Amino acid sequence: MGTIGDYLAGLAPDQRAALQRVVDVAMRVAPEAEEGTSYGMPALRLDGRPLIGVTASARHLSLFPFSPAVVEAVTPELDGFSLSKGTIRFTSDHALPEDVVERVVRLRRAELET
């Protein structure tokens, strides 16, 4: 798998736009992050370690902060979204709030820097 850009290029326009928005917010918070892969999915990485991953499926889009603790920390802000231990699911029509994406990236970054 290539870069996040390569992955997004193969998606439907609405999926691509929604995931690009997540990536853009993450890059504002962590501008030194690099595109790559982690656990077989497109990801942003800091110092070679996974910061966030993004994927699209037929029914939803996913943000992976690679941390159950980060998902748990933002759970109160995600009423109406589907969550699991390490995944935040959303759709193009029900996008993640930018402030939540920022918080996810900040929390994950703090984990990586400790």
Secondary structure, 3 states (H helix, E strand, C coil): CCCHHHHHHCCCHHHHHHHHHHHHHHHHHCCCCEEEEECCEEEEEECCEEEEEEEECCCCEEEECCCHHHHHHHHHHCCCCEEECCEEEECCCCCCCHHHHHHHHHHHHHHHHC
